């Protein structure tokens, strides 16, 4: 289900080019790109860029688009490597840059390492162009999965990544920010060799303050877009929770849960995987009539999804064909299969059930009934320690999680320890069930 592997030449740039590259939207026109090339600043390798307090030597360029380009630079004072986003200082680009900069200033007050967001250092101008300086990160989740083929990530590894992303969302909510652009290429591994599962959320170019939410905004990438955005319903920070759930499914499958090349196909997949939205949601949707038609026949619902022909006639836009590389969509329960008893351990089966339950709650079709990021951090899938493979995760902090087996000191009572294994296992299972019961009770009382 993954895309064809990158070539050796492309892989060289993949490591870093995604860093804060908000200008690479597929909606950018070819004319915009050609215009950018005509007015692009003449910054070349070896050029030194000066801020008020630092000097940066340009080592290489790792990405470019209609708004500017990204350079890998060396701080000549500290020898630290940084990524500098060089943007044109004109027209709409300037306005978008000012908006992004205001968001970055809000985000930069947080501890970037503990909150799992990219570290923003400073902003300055070079020859009339705005320069934004960030930390250099390693690779995105797409590259990570391609590198891991054919072995997918385990649920224990997915748990660690999901925990970090949820911590980031809780922190963003506290300062009143919606990211709105969470997708695999906007989540970066910090250092695969030293910290293979440490991730950071990047690219705040499309982020919006919660105070600026407007009904009907076209935000979030196709395939990771919450249902309320597609239908034009009221929304809140839980649209980012939906996107993180899609990321978790992406890591498990591996591949996109919903179609990413067409809004119509995405919505069709959502219905196949999660079921059709309730009529009350469809009636309230500003854009429902773009995708659904009302049936006069009495049935379970008054609405049904348009056929491709009906969609084209209503929107003057022909739906794109489904991705031939992916399997046909099916209910979420079938996608996260539960092997028959005996094929996996009881703990692994419980792990999968918890994973499925959390995904359902994070992908609730009604955004106001969807589990929040802070609630998700309390869910058994996030808090459970699978076969002691990872330490207990504190949902309010970002302590490092070890996937190594716990060290058992040698002693003369090994036999006694072995005899107590079954008792310890029963105690752990009881505690997990107790945690699940408390969680469900809290959810009902919420």
Secondary structure, 3 states (H helix, E strand, C coil): CCCCCCCHHHHHHHCCCCCCCHHHCCCCCHHHHHHHHHHCCCCCCCCEEECCCCEEEEEEEEEEECCEEEEEEEECCCCCEEEEEEECCCHHHHHHHHHHHHHHHHHCCCCHHHHCECCEEEEEEECCEEEEEEECCCEEHHHHHHHHCCCCCCHHHHHHHHHHHHHHHHHHHHCCEECCCCCHHHEEEEECCCEEEEEEECCCCCCEEHHHCCCCCCCCCCCCCCHHHHHCCCCCCHHHHHHHHHHHHHHHHCCCCCCCCCHHHHHHHHHHHHCCCCHHHHHHCCCHHHCEEECCCCCCCCEEECCHHHHHHHHCCCCCCCCCCCCCCCCHHHHCCCCCECCECHHHHHHHHHHHHHHHHHCCCCCCCCCCHHHHCCCHHHHCCHHHCCCCCCCCCCCCCCCCCCCCCCCCCHHHHHHCHHHHHHHHHHHHHHHHHHHHHHHHHC
